[in-house]
Amino acid sequence: MSSGYTCLRCLKYSLLGPLGRRGSRKNTTLQRWITTSYKPSAVPIHSTRQSTEPLKGRAASSLGYQGQYAKNEPVEIPTPGGLASTPIPELEGRPLLQSNNLFHSFSNSPSPEIRRRAAFMKQNAYCPHPNHHQTRLPSAPNDPEARKVSGSASLPPAHVKFECPDCGIPVSCSEEHWADDYESHLEICDTLREINEDDHDLRSGRFFPEFEYPGPQIEEALVNMTNWDTYLYSREFRAINEARSMRQATRLLTYPMTIGSILHELSPYNIRRGGRLTVEGLKSLSALRYTLHPPRSGAGLDIKGLRPNPPPVRIFILGARAESSLPREVWVQLTHIFPRATIHLIFIGPESMANRDSEFPLPEQTPGNPFGAIVEARISHQIKISTFVEYYHTLHSAGLFYPYDPYFDCFMLYHPGLGHPASSHEWEETLPQLLETKVPIICTGYTEWDMQRDRKWVEEKVGGEYDLLMEPGENRFRSLRWDLNDLDPSDISCGNWGVWAFRGKRYETTRKDVE
């Protein structure tokens, strides 16, 4: 990427709020801008080039906006190789928030989008004070709704209206209830303020160097997968010296790096004590690692260097939602840590193309393309992306991806909500089919409770018909940025907080000698 501007797709993805949690979180569908067409009216904000013209001075009035105003200038969107940059029309002058002026209450935010978000919260979120009646069944032991006991609650449910002066987010119906329940709110107040400042930072209009991604590097330069710091350093990312910039960068990179850190031969997960990998997990992952890290074959550019190429490693991403809208430059990072392998990402789910028909219309279903798959094959010579707007059990029953090979196939489920009451019925038919394939199934969760609930549901449904490949625990490459549930301001989570893996049970037959 050029250093003169920020990738609009990275910024657009970060601006549109957290991923929709199945059944409990607002289902926010994110959009990805395809470089072959451009819709300027649908873009709420753009990242501008560094202007050489002097900026206007600070506003003198204490009642006006205290900050700087960016000059109007054209902006360009970086595009993949072979496509020309698309110019963007001139923008209206907008405030440029400084790093020391990012905290604003949601209702009085300089950003109209955040003000609309505050209005939505005040119309839909309920006060968590225990004196109110319950509005729903508690979904976790630490759910604020669990404190609302029927005997002690005497007030009807009330929407949040009062914004905490410390975090700037509407959290209570009145100042009295906020002060009375302040001790409980104090547990997440600092995190809510961090979310507030991160949201305003994305709309500050500054240049985002953390959204610049390095290209390929020599194979002799090994990638250190211990944690975020060692990975970014060994992959030669631009130095990130601020915690806020690190949070913005990891929010996108957590998706390719979660699966990459597990499949890589230098993975931080192992069978040693505390490494969380089981013996069965080592067997399954060793097969995939053998394919992703093949030995040198002596291939060359001349006729004598022709060698047969293995098929690509297929990664099936089921229940795909916003991860299918990620900028393709983010997914290309997978190919840089597996330089000798080819990868085929397959997004499957009814929401994998929601709200994206105008930018990428769904093709017609034909005998050659019976499920209307969208194939993006020109992203890179090492990666191809296919999208199916359909449930996996329908595709599996049709035998579309048969046969499955443990050396070339893997399933990835980002926040699937397997055990959530609102979405578990969608997985009842899919789970037995996944176990039939005998290939690794990797799952993530928003929180430890969410992850353990998914595992418990799998245990109840299939019992001993699965092998645990990796024990549930915190993901080393989780998103460092916290997200806020607009329907419940006291519910905070982060993307891919935990990760675990399982597989359909394999039975080994032994022959007993007859005496």
Long-range contacts (C-beta under 8 A, 24 or more apart in sequence): 1-78, 1-211, 1-212, 1-213, 1-329, 2-78, 3-209, 3-212, 4-49, 4-50, 5-47, 5-48, 5-49, 5-75, 5-76, 5-78, 5-207, 6-47, 6-207, 6-208, 6-209, 6-211, 6-212, 7-47, 7-77, 7-78, 7-211, 7-212, 7-327, 7-329, 8-33, 8-43, 8-46, 8-47, 8-75, 8-77, 8-78, 8-88, 9-33, 9-77, 9-327, 9-329, 10-208, 10-211, 10-252, 10-327, 10-329, 10-330, 11-45, 11-46, 11-47, 11-202, 11-208, 11-211, 12-43, 13-252, 13-322, 13-325, 13-326, 13-327, 14-202, 14-248, 14-251, 14-252, 15-44, 15-45, 15-113, 15-202, 15-203, 16-322, 17-117, 17-483, 17-486, 18-483, 18-484, 18-485, 18-493, 18-495, 19-321, 19-322, 19-323, 19-414, 19-415, 19-483, 19-495, 20-321, 20-322, 21-415, 21-417, 21-420, 21-446, 21-485, 21-493, 22-319, 22-415, 22-416, 22-417, 22-420, 22-422, 22-423, 23-417, 23-420, 23-421, 23-422, 23-423, 24-139, 24-420, 24-422, 24-485, 24-487, 24-491, 25-485, 25-487, 25-491, 26-485, 26-486, 26-487, 27-321, 27-351, 28-322, 29-321, 29-322, 29-325, 29-351, 29-354, 29-355, 29-356, 30-321, 30-322, 30-325, 31-325, 31-355, 31-356, 31-359, 32-324, 32-325, 32-326, 32-327, 32-328, 32-356, 32-359, 33-77, 33-359, 34-359, 34-360, 35-77, 35-79, 35-80, 35-83, 35-86, 36-83, 37-359, 38-77, 38-86, 38-88, 39-358, 39-359, 40-88, 40-89, 44-113, 45-94, 45-113, 45-203, 45-205, 46-75, 46-88, 46-91, 47-75, 47-205, 47-207, 47-208, 48-73, 48-75, 48-91, 48-205, 48-207, 49-73, 49-75, 49-76, 49-207, 50-207, 55-96, 65-95, 65-110, 66-101, 67-95, 67-96, 67-97, 67-98, 67-101, 67-110, 68-95, 68-96, 68-98, 69-93, 69-94, 69-95, 69-96, 70-94, 70-95, 70-96, 70-205, 80-328, 80-378, 80-379, 82-378, 94-205, 95-205, 96-204, 96-205, 96-206, 97-200, 97-201, 97-203, 97-204, 97-205, 97-206, 98-204, 99-201, 102-196, 102-197, 102-200, 102-201, 102-204, 103-168, 103-193, 103-196, 103-197, 103-200, 104-168, 104-196, 104-200, 105-163, 105-165, 105-168, 105-169, 106-163, 106-168, 106-169, 106-170, 106-196, 107-163, 107-170, 109-200, 110-200, 110-203, 111-199, 111-200, 111-203, 113-203, 114-199, 114-200, 114-203, 117-486, 118-163, 118-170, 120-486, 121-160, 121-169, 121-170, 121-486, 121-487, 121-489, 122-159, 122-160, 122-161, 122-170, 123-159, 124-159, 124-486, 124-487, 125-159, 125-160, 125-170, 125-486, 125-487, 125-488, 125-489, 126-157, 126-158, 126-159, 126-160, 126-488, 127-157, 127-158, 127-159, 127-160, 127-172, 127-173, 127-174, 127-177, 128-171, 128-172, 128-181, 128-184, 128-488, 128-490, 129-155, 129-172, 129-173, 129-177, 129-180, 129-181, 130-181, 131-155, 131-177, 132-156, 132-157, 132-158, 132-173, 133-157, 139-420, 139-421, 140-447, 140-449, 140-450, 141-449, 142-449, 143-491, 144-184, 144-488, 144-490, 147-184, 160-489, 164-189, 164-192, 166-193, 167-192, 167-193, 167-196, 168-192, 168-193, 168-196, 169-195, 169-196, 169-484, 169-489, 170-489, 171-489, 171-490, 185-490, 188-490, 188-492, 191-482, 191-492, 192-484, 192-489, 192-492, 194-247, 194-482, 195-481, 195-482, 195-483, 195-484, 195-492, 197-244, 198-244, 198-247, 198-248, 198-481, 201-244, 201-248, 202-248, 208-245, 208-248, 209-238, 209-245, 210-238, 210-240, 210-245, 210-246, 210-248, 210-249, 211-248, 211-249, 211-252, 212-237, 212-238, 213-237, 213-329, 213-330, 213-332, 213-333, 214-336, 215-336, 216-335, 216-336, 216-339, 217-336, 219-339, 219-340, 222-266, 223-264, 223-266, 223-337, 224-266, 225-260, 225-261, 225-264, 225-266, 225-267, 225-268, 225-476, 226-268, 226-476, 227-268, 227-476, 227-477, 228-476, 228-477, 228-480, 231-257, 231-477, 235-333, 235-336, 235-337, 243-480, 246-480, 247-479, 247-480, 247-481, 248-481, 250-477, 250-478, 250-479, 250-480, 250-481, 251-479, 251-480, 251-481, 251-495, 252-326, 252-327, 252-330, 253-330, 253-333, 253-477, 254-475, 254-477, 254-478, 254-479, 254-495, 254-496, 255-323, 255-326, 255-330, 255-331, 255-414, 255-495, 255-496, 256-330, 256-331, 256-333, 256-334, 257-333, 257-477, 258-414, 258-442, 258-444, 258-475, 258-477, 258-478, 258-496, 258-499, 259-315, 259-334, 259-410, 259-412, 259-442, 260-333, 260-334, 260-337, 260-338, 261-476, 261-477, 262-442, 262-470, 262-499, 262-501, 263-288, 263-289, 263-292, 263-338, 263-410, 264-289, 264-292, 264-337, 264-338, 265-289, 265-292, 265-293, 268-476, 269-470, 276-470, 276-471, 276-473, 277-469, 277-470, 277-471, 278-467, 278-468, 278-469, 278-470, 278-471, 280-467, 280-468, 280-469, 280-503, 280-506, 281-440, 281-468, 281-469, 281-470, 281-501, 284-406, 284-439, 284-440, 284-469, 284-503, 285-440, 285-469, 287-406, 287-407, 288-313, 288-406, 288-407, 288-408, 288-410, 288-440, 290-407, 291-341, 291-407, 291-408, 292-338, 292-341, 293-338, 293-340, 293-341, 294-340, 294-341, 296-340, 309-342, 310-342, 310-408, 311-342, 311-408, 312-341, 312-342, 312-343, 312-344, 312-384, 312-408, 313-338, 313-341, 313-342, 313-343, 313-344, 313-408, 313-409, 313-410, 314-344, 314-346, 314-401, 314-408, 314-409, 314-410, 315-343, 315-344, 315-345, 315-346, 315-410, 315-411, 315-412, 316-346, 316-348, 316-392, 316-401, 316-409, 316-410, 316-411, 316-412, 317-345, 317-346, 317-347, 317-348, 317-412, 317-413, 317-414, 318-348, 318-349, 318-392, 318-411, 318-412, 318-413, 318-416, 318-430, 319-348, 319-349, 319-351, 319-413, 319-414, 319-416, 319-417, 320-347, 320-348, 320-349, 320-351, 320-352, 320-387, 320-414, 321-349, 321-351, 321-352, 321-354, 321-414, 323-347, 323-414, 324-349, 324-352, 324-353, 324-387, 325-356, 328-376, 328-379, 328-385, 331-379, 331-383, 331-385, 332-379, 332-380, 332-383, 334-383, 335-380, 335-382, 335-383, 338-382, 339-382, 341-382, 342-382, 342-383, 342-384, 343-382, 343-383, 343-384, 344-383, 344-384, 344-385, 344-386, 345-383, 345-384, 345-385, 345-386, 346-385, 346-386, 346-387, 346-388, 346-401, 347-385, 347-386, 347-387, 347-388, 348-387, 348-388, 348-390, 348-391, 348-392, 348-395, 349-388, 349-389, 349-390, 349-391, 349-392, 350-389, 350-390, 350-391, 352-387, 352-388, 352-389, 353-387, 353-389, 362-389, 370-398, 371-395, 371-398, 371-400, 391-426, 391-430, 392-430, 392-433, 392-434, 393-429, 393-430, 393-433, 396-430, 396-433, 397-433, 404-437, 404-438, 404-439, 405-439, 406-438, 406-439, 406-440, 409-437, 409-439, 410-439, 410-440, 410-442, 411-437, 411-439, 411-440, 411-441, 411-442, 412-442, 413-441, 413-442, 413-443, 413-444, 414-444, 414-496, 415-444, 415-445, 415-446, 415-450, 415-495, 415-496, 416-443, 416-454, 417-450, 417-454, 418-443, 418-453, 418-454, 418-457, 418-458, 419-453, 419-454, 419-455, 419-456, 419-457, 419-458, 420-450, 420-453, 424-457, 428-461, 431-458, 431-461, 431-462, 432-462, 434-504, 435-462, 435-465, 435-466, 435-503, 435-504, 435-505, 436-504, 437-504, 438-503, 438-504, 438-506, 439-503, 440-469, 440-501, 440-502, 440-503, 441-501, 441-502, 441-503, 442-470, 442-499, 442-500, 442-501, 443-499, 443-500, 443-501, 443-502, 444-475, 444-495, 444-496, 444-497, 444-498, 444-499, 445-472, 445-496, 445-497, 445-498, 445-499, 446-493, 446-494, 446-495, 446-497, 447-493, 447-497, 447-498, 448-472, 448-474, 448-497, 448-498, 450-493, 450-497, 450-498, 451-497, 451-498, 451-499, 451-500, 455-500, 458-502, 464-505, 465-504, 465-505, 466-502, 466-503, 466-504, 466-505, 467-502, 467-503, 467-504, 467-505, 467-506, 468-500, 468-501, 468-502, 469-501, 469-502, 469-503, 470-499, 470-500, 470-501, 471-500, 472-498, 472-499, 472-500, 473-498, 473-499, 473-500, 474-498, 475-499
